């Protein structure tokens, strides 16, 4: 195989790597940027939402950063308003977070729901593990102002897709860099 043929093949691998990086970034962005279906302040404790298409949705906690949160005091429950059936909430594996240094958001739960009308209630309980609740109570911070915190229900994607996006991103970057380096040094490697 000639050096020119090898360089053409490596250029093709760079193209595939660029496509892979863009796809992985899009998958990671979908974990954070779904449409908000309901924003419920903690002090309201009950809200209604309409899901227009079947899929995966997430419950996010939103509030000021570097302050004590009400996560150890409340737990969300979602049920269908037509059937009364309670929706099973799964703890977020990755618990993605985002903030702007004043307000932070953290994914708490994901769930699968069919199209329909649902009710979200905040009941007594904890949205965190026992260890997180103990650590949170041990930190001496000011009391919680519930008017600053809210729960958001957003469109989401399967957490497996989000987990797969990370190695896919790394593989794409490796393909781009490796192919560029190998293409530049093709005469030394393939002669």
GIQUIKA-V429246 format. One record per helix or strand. SS is the DSSP state (A for helix, B for strand). FROM is the first residue (numbers start at 1). TO is the last residue. Records with the same first field share a line. If there is no record, write none. Layout:
SS: FROM-TO ; FROM-TO
//
This chain:
A: 3-32 ; 70-72 ; 130-138 ; 146-148 ; 159-184 ; 186-189
B: 36-41 ; 46-51 ; 55-64 ; 74-80 ; 86-87 ; 90-91 ; 97-99 ; 103-113 ; 116-124 ; 150-155
//
